[in-house]
Amino acid sequence: MKNQNVPNWSQKITGLAGVIGASALIAFPAWAHINSNTTVTNAAQTQQVAGNMKPMAAPASMAATKDIVAIASSNDQFKTLTKALGAADLVTTLQGKGPFTVFAPTDAAFAALPKGTLENLLKPANKAKLTKILTYHVVPGSVLSTSLKSGEVKTVEGMSVKVVVAPGKVTVGGANVVKADIKASNGVIHVIDKVLIPADAM
Protein backbone atom coordinates (compact mmCIF):
# COMPACT_ATOMS: atom_id res chain seq x y z
CA MET A 1 0.00 0.00 0.00
CA LYS A 2 1.11 3.53 -0.63
CA ASN A 3 1.74 5.68 2.43
CA GLN A 4 0.20 9.13 1.98
CA ASN A 5 2.17 10.48 4.97
CA VAL A 6 5.64 9.86 3.59
CA PRO A 7 7.03 12.22 0.90
CA ASN A 8 8.75 11.00 -2.25
CA TRP A 9 11.39 8.60 -0.87
CA SER A 10 13.73 8.61 -3.80
CA GLN A 11 13.82 12.40 -3.82
CA LYS A 12 14.32 12.61 -0.07
CA ILE A 13 17.04 9.97 0.06
CA THR A 14 18.92 11.55 -2.82
CA GLY A 15 19.01 14.83 -0.96
CA LEU A 16 20.09 13.33 2.34
CA ALA A 17 22.73 10.99 0.98
CA GLY A 18 25.00 13.89 0.15
CA VAL A 19 24.77 15.16 3.71
CA ILE A 20 25.67 11.78 5.09
CA GLY A 21 28.61 11.32 2.79
CA ALA A 22 29.97 14.79 3.33
CA SER A 23 29.62 15.27 7.04
CA ALA A 24 29.12 12.11 9.03
CA LEU A 25 30.71 9.07 7.45
CA ILE A 26 34.46 8.62 7.77
CA ALA A 27 36.31 5.55 8.95
CA PHE A 28 37.41 5.32 12.56
CA PRO A 29 39.15 2.65 14.65
CA ALA A 30 36.87 2.70 17.71
CA TRP A 31 34.41 0.25 16.16
CA ALA A 32 37.21 -2.32 16.22
CA HIS A 33 35.99 -3.04 19.74
CA ILE A 34 32.41 -3.84 18.78
CA ASN A 35 31.97 -7.19 17.16
CA SER A 36 34.22 -10.21 17.44
CA ASN A 37 32.51 -12.46 14.91
CA THR A 38 31.33 -10.11 12.19
CA THR A 39 33.36 -9.72 9.05
CA VAL A 40 32.95 -6.16 7.83
CA THR A 41 33.60 -5.04 4.29
CA ASN A 42 34.95 -1.50 4.17
CA ALA A 43 35.54 -0.27 0.60
CA ALA A 44 37.80 -2.85 -1.05
CA GLN A 45 39.04 -4.25 2.22
CA THR A 46 37.67 -6.89 4.58
CA GLN A 47 38.65 -6.80 8.22
CA GLN A 48 37.78 -8.80 11.34
CA VAL A 49 36.24 -6.63 14.05
CA ALA A 50 37.25 -7.50 17.59
CA GLY A 51 35.32 -7.12 20.85
CA ASN A 52 32.62 -8.63 23.01
CA MET A 53 29.40 -8.15 21.05
CA LYS A 54 28.10 -10.89 18.79
CA PRO A 55 26.30 -10.75 15.43
CA MET A 56 22.78 -12.01 14.90
CA ALA A 57 22.48 -15.74 14.39
CA ALA A 58 22.34 -15.72 10.59
CA PRO A 59 25.05 -16.81 8.15
CA ALA A 60 26.67 -13.90 6.34
CA SER A 61 25.85 -15.46 2.99
CA MET A 62 22.14 -15.45 3.85
CA ALA A 63 22.22 -11.90 5.16
CA ALA A 64 23.76 -10.69 1.92
CA THR A 65 20.90 -12.09 -0.17
CA LYS A 66 17.94 -11.09 2.04
CA ASP A 67 16.54 -7.57 2.28
CA ILE A 68 16.20 -5.61 5.52
CA VAL A 69 12.57 -6.58 6.10
CA ALA A 70 13.25 -10.26 5.42
CA ILE A 71 16.07 -10.31 7.95
CA ALA A 72 14.00 -8.49 10.58
CA SER A 73 10.92 -10.65 10.09
CA SER A 74 12.91 -13.86 10.39
CA ASN A 75 14.53 -12.87 13.68
CA ASP A 76 12.67 -13.37 16.96
CA GLN A 77 13.95 -10.16 18.55
CA PHE A 78 12.33 -7.97 15.87
CA LYS A 79 8.70 -9.12 16.05
CA THR A 80 7.48 -5.73 17.26
CA LEU A 81 9.54 -3.81 14.74
CA THR A 82 8.19 -5.98 11.93
CA LYS A 83 4.62 -5.39 13.12
CA ALA A 84 5.22 -1.64 13.34
CA LEU A 85 6.66 -1.49 9.82
CA GLY A 86 3.50 -3.16 8.56
CA ALA A 87 1.24 -0.77 10.45
CA ALA A 88 3.11 2.21 8.98
CA ASP A 89 3.09 0.79 5.42
CA LEU A 90 6.90 0.90 5.33
CA VAL A 91 7.49 -2.76 4.47
CA THR A 92 7.54 -2.20 0.71
CA THR A 93 9.82 0.81 1.11
CA LEU A 94 12.40 -1.09 3.14
CA GLN A 95 12.22 -3.98 0.71
CA GLY A 96 13.23 -1.56 -2.04
CA LYS A 97 16.60 -1.02 -3.61
CA GLY A 98 17.82 1.48 -1.02
CA PRO A 99 20.39 1.26 0.25
CA PHE A 100 19.30 1.99 3.82
CA THR A 101 20.91 1.85 7.24
CA VAL A 102 18.42 0.85 9.93
CA PHE A 103 19.02 1.28 13.65
CA ALA A 104 16.68 -1.51 14.72
CA PRO A 105 15.16 -1.56 18.23
CA THR A 106 14.63 -4.98 19.75
CA ASP A 107 11.33 -6.23 21.17
CA ALA A 108 12.74 -5.47 24.63
CA ALA A 109 13.36 -1.87 23.56
CA PHE A 110 9.74 -1.46 22.46
CA ALA A 111 8.53 -3.14 25.66
CA ALA A 112 10.44 -0.52 27.68
CA LEU A 113 8.31 2.32 26.28
CA PRO A 114 5.82 3.85 28.75
CA LYS A 115 2.73 1.73 29.27
CA GLY A 116 0.23 2.07 26.45
CA THR A 117 2.61 3.91 24.10
CA LEU A 118 3.17 1.06 21.67
CA GLU A 119 -0.49 0.11 21.58
CA ASN A 120 -1.46 3.70 20.74
CA LEU A 121 1.21 4.02 18.05
CA LEU A 122 -0.06 0.88 16.30
CA LYS A 123 -3.58 2.32 15.95
CA PRO A 124 -4.51 3.43 12.41
CA ALA A 125 -5.27 6.94 13.72
CA ASN A 126 -1.62 7.31 14.76
CA LYS A 127 -0.08 6.05 11.53
CA ALA A 128 1.62 9.37 10.74
CA LYS A 129 3.22 9.49 14.19
CA LEU A 130 4.40 5.89 13.92
CA THR A 131 5.85 6.58 10.47
CA LYS A 132 7.72 9.58 11.85
CA ILE A 133 9.26 7.49 14.62
CA LEU A 134 10.23 4.58 12.40
CA THR A 135 11.81 6.73 9.68
CA TYR A 136 13.82 8.42 12.44
CA HIS A 137 15.62 5.06 12.74
CA VAL A 138 16.64 5.03 9.06
CA VAL A 139 19.63 6.73 7.46
CA PRO A 140 20.14 6.92 3.68
CA GLY A 141 22.96 4.77 2.34
CA SER A 142 24.62 1.60 3.61
CA VAL A 143 26.63 2.79 6.61
CA LEU A 144 28.87 0.15 8.15
CA SER A 145 30.29 0.52 11.63
CA THR A 146 33.67 1.46 10.20
CA SER A 147 32.10 4.53 8.59
CA LEU A 148 30.66 6.22 11.65
CA LYS A 149 32.05 8.95 13.86
CA SER A 150 30.67 11.16 16.59
CA GLY A 151 28.32 13.82 15.33
CA GLU A 152 24.84 14.54 14.00
CA VAL A 153 23.52 12.23 11.26
CA LYS A 154 20.47 13.18 9.20
CA THR A 155 17.72 10.56 9.14
CA VAL A 156 15.12 9.82 6.48
CA GLU A 157 12.54 11.39 8.81
CA GLY A 158 14.34 14.69 8.28
CA MET A 159 15.71 15.35 11.76
CA SER A 160 19.23 14.50 12.85
CA VAL A 161 20.20 11.90 15.43
CA LYS A 162 23.33 12.16 17.55
CA VAL A 163 25.99 9.47 17.19
CA VAL A 164 28.59 9.18 19.93
CA VAL A 165 31.63 6.98 19.38
CA ALA A 166 33.77 5.99 22.35
CA PRO A 167 36.27 3.15 22.88
CA GLY A 168 34.27 -0.07 22.89
CA LYS A 169 30.90 1.69 22.76
CA VAL A 170 28.69 3.49 20.26
CA THR A 171 25.38 5.17 21.00
CA VAL A 172 22.77 6.53 18.63
CA GLY A 173 20.31 9.00 20.08
CA GLY A 174 21.19 7.67 23.53
CA ALA A 175 20.59 4.04 22.55
CA ASN A 176 23.42 1.54 22.71
CA VAL A 177 24.42 -0.29 19.54
CA VAL A 178 24.46 -3.87 20.80
CA LYS A 179 25.03 -5.66 17.48
CA ALA A 180 26.59 -4.11 14.41
CA ASP A 181 26.86 -4.66 10.67
CA ILE A 182 24.04 -7.08 9.92
CA LYS A 183 24.38 -6.90 6.16
CA ALA A 184 21.32 -7.08 3.92
CA SER A 185 20.96 -7.03 0.16
CA ASN A 186 19.69 -3.44 0.33
CA GLY A 187 21.62 -2.02 3.25
CA VAL A 188 22.70 -2.78 6.79
CA ILE A 189 21.11 -3.19 10.23
CA HIS A 190 22.58 -2.08 13.55
CA VAL A 191 20.68 -3.39 16.58
CA ILE A 192 19.91 -0.88 19.36
CA ASP A 193 18.47 -1.28 22.85
CA LYS A 194 16.14 1.73 22.89
CA VAL A 195 13.41 3.16 20.65
CA LEU A 196 14.43 6.56 19.26
CA ILE A 197 11.71 9.20 19.56
CA PRO A 198 11.99 12.48 17.62
CA ALA A 199 11.51 15.53 19.81
CA ASP A 200 8.24 16.52 18.14
CA ALA A 201 6.75 13.05 17.74
CA MET A 202 4.95 12.57 21.06
C-alpha positions as CSV (number, residue, x, y, z in Angstrom):
1,M,0.0,0.0,0.0
2,K,1.1,3.5,-0.6
3,N,1.7,5.7,2.4
4,Q,0.2,9.1,2.0
5,N,2.2,10.5,5.0
6,V,5.6,9.9,3.6
7,P,7.0,12.2,0.9
8,N,8.7,11.0,-2.3
9,W,11.4,8.6,-0.9
10,S,13.7,8.6,-3.8
11,Q,13.8,12.4,-3.8
12,K,14.3,12.6,-0.1
13,I,17.0,10.0,0.1
14,T,18.9,11.6,-2.8
15,G,19.0,14.8,-1.0
16,L,20.1,13.3,2.3
17,A,22.7,11.0,1.0
18,G,25.0,13.9,0.1
19,V,24.8,15.2,3.7
20,I,25.7,11.8,5.1
21,G,28.6,11.3,2.8
22,A,30.0,14.8,3.3
23,S,29.6,15.3,7.0
24,A,29.1,12.1,9.0
25,L,30.7,9.1,7.5
26,I,34.5,8.6,7.8
27,A,36.3,5.5,8.9
28,F,37.4,5.3,12.6
29,P,39.1,2.6,14.7
30,A,36.9,2.7,17.7
31,W,34.4,0.3,16.2
32,A,37.2,-2.3,16.2
33,H,36.0,-3.0,19.7
34,I,32.4,-3.8,18.8
35,N,32.0,-7.2,17.2
36,S,34.2,-10.2,17.4
37,N,32.5,-12.5,14.9
38,T,31.3,-10.1,12.2
39,T,33.4,-9.7,9.0
40,V,32.9,-6.2,7.8
41,T,33.6,-5.0,4.3
42,N,35.0,-1.5,4.2
43,A,35.5,-0.3,0.6
44,A,37.8,-2.8,-1.1
45,Q,39.0,-4.3,2.2
46,T,37.7,-6.9,4.6
47,Q,38.7,-6.8,8.2
48,Q,37.8,-8.8,11.3
49,V,36.2,-6.6,14.1
50,A,37.3,-7.5,17.6
51,G,35.3,-7.1,20.9
52,N,32.6,-8.6,23.0
53,M,29.4,-8.1,21.0
54,K,28.1,-10.9,18.8
55,P,26.3,-10.7,15.4
56,M,22.8,-12.0,14.9
57,A,22.5,-15.7,14.4
58,A,22.3,-15.7,10.6
59,P,25.1,-16.8,8.1
60,A,26.7,-13.9,6.3
61,S,25.9,-15.5,3.0
62,M,22.1,-15.4,3.9
63,A,22.2,-11.9,5.2
64,A,23.8,-10.7,1.9
65,T,20.9,-12.1,-0.2
66,K,17.9,-11.1,2.0
67,D,16.5,-7.6,2.3
68,I,16.2,-5.6,5.5
69,V,12.6,-6.6,6.1
70,A,13.2,-10.3,5.4
71,I,16.1,-10.3,8.0
72,A,14.0,-8.5,10.6
73,S,10.9,-10.6,10.1
74,S,12.9,-13.9,10.4
75,N,14.5,-12.9,13.7
76,D,12.7,-13.4,17.0
77,Q,13.9,-10.2,18.6
78,F,12.3,-8.0,15.9
79,K,8.7,-9.1,16.1
80,T,7.5,-5.7,17.3
81,L,9.5,-3.8,14.7
82,T,8.2,-6.0,11.9
83,K,4.6,-5.4,13.1
84,A,5.2,-1.6,13.3
85,L,6.7,-1.5,9.8
86,G,3.5,-3.2,8.6
87,A,1.2,-0.8,10.5
88,A,3.1,2.2,9.0
89,D,3.1,0.8,5.4
90,L,6.9,0.9,5.3
91,V,7.5,-2.8,4.5
92,T,7.5,-2.2,0.7
93,T,9.8,0.8,1.1
94,L,12.4,-1.1,3.1
95,Q,12.2,-4.0,0.7
96,G,13.2,-1.6,-2.0
97,K,16.6,-1.0,-3.6
98,G,17.8,1.5,-1.0
99,P,20.4,1.3,0.3
100,F,19.3,2.0,3.8
101,T,20.9,1.9,7.2
102,V,18.4,0.9,9.9
103,F,19.0,1.3,13.7
104,A,16.7,-1.5,14.7
105,P,15.2,-1.6,18.2
106,T,14.6,-5.0,19.8
107,D,11.3,-6.2,21.2
108,A,12.7,-5.5,24.6
109,A,13.4,-1.9,23.6
110,F,9.7,-1.5,22.5
111,A,8.5,-3.1,25.7
112,A,10.4,-0.5,27.7
113,L,8.3,2.3,26.3
114,P,5.8,3.8,28.8
115,K,2.7,1.7,29.3
116,G,0.2,2.1,26.4
117,T,2.6,3.9,24.1
118,L,3.2,1.1,21.7
119,E,-0.5,0.1,21.6
120,N,-1.5,3.7,20.7
121,L,1.2,4.0,18.1
122,L,-0.1,0.9,16.3
123,K,-3.6,2.3,16.0
124,P,-4.5,3.4,12.4
125,A,-5.3,6.9,13.7
126,N,-1.6,7.3,14.8
127,K,-0.1,6.0,11.5
128,A,1.6,9.4,10.7
129,K,3.2,9.5,14.2
130,L,4.4,5.9,13.9
131,T,5.9,6.6,10.5
132,K,7.7,9.6,11.8
133,I,9.3,7.5,14.6
134,L,10.2,4.6,12.4
135,T,11.8,6.7,9.7
136,Y,13.8,8.4,12.4
137,H,15.6,5.1,12.7
138,V,16.6,5.0,9.1
139,V,19.6,6.7,7.5
140,P,20.1,6.9,3.7
141,G,23.0,4.8,2.3
142,S,24.6,1.6,3.6
143,V,26.6,2.8,6.6
144,L,28.9,0.1,8.2
145,S,30.3,0.5,11.6
146,T,33.7,1.5,10.2
147,S,32.1,4.5,8.6
148,L,30.7,6.2,11.7
149,K,32.0,9.0,13.9
150,S,30.7,11.2,16.6
151,G,28.3,13.8,15.3
152,E,24.8,14.5,14.0
153,V,23.5,12.2,11.3
154,K,20.5,13.2,9.2
155,T,17.7,10.6,9.1
156,V,15.1,9.8,6.5
157,E,12.5,11.4,8.8
158,G,14.3,14.7,8.3
159,M,15.7,15.3,11.8
160,S,19.2,14.5,12.9
161,V,20.2,11.9,15.4
162,K,23.3,12.2,17.5
163,V,26.0,9.5,17.2
164,V,28.6,9.2,19.9
165,V,31.6,7.0,19.4
166,A,33.8,6.0,22.3
167,P,36.3,3.2,22.9
168,G,34.3,-0.1,22.9
169,K,30.9,1.7,22.8
170,V,28.7,3.5,20.3
171,T,25.4,5.2,21.0
172,V,22.8,6.5,18.6
173,G,20.3,9.0,20.1
174,G,21.2,7.7,23.5
175,A,20.6,4.0,22.5
176,N,23.4,1.5,22.7
177,V,24.4,-0.3,19.5
178,V,24.5,-3.9,20.8
179,K,25.0,-5.7,17.5
180,A,26.6,-4.1,14.4
181,D,26.9,-4.7,10.7
182,I,24.0,-7.1,9.9
183,K,24.4,-6.9,6.2
184,A,21.3,-7.1,3.9
185,S,21.0,-7.0,0.2
186,N,19.7,-3.4,0.3
187,G,21.6,-2.0,3.3
188,V,22.7,-2.8,6.8
189,I,21.1,-3.2,10.2
190,H,22.6,-2.1,13.5
191,V,20.7,-3.4,16.6
192,I,19.9,-0.9,19.4
193,D,18.5,-1.3,22.8
194,K,16.1,1.7,22.9
195,V,13.4,3.2,20.7
196,L,14.4,6.6,19.3
197,I,11.7,9.2,19.6
198,P,12.0,12.5,17.6
199,A,11.5,15.5,19.8
200,D,8.2,16.5,18.1
201,A,6.8,13.0,17.7
202,M,4.9,12.6,21.1
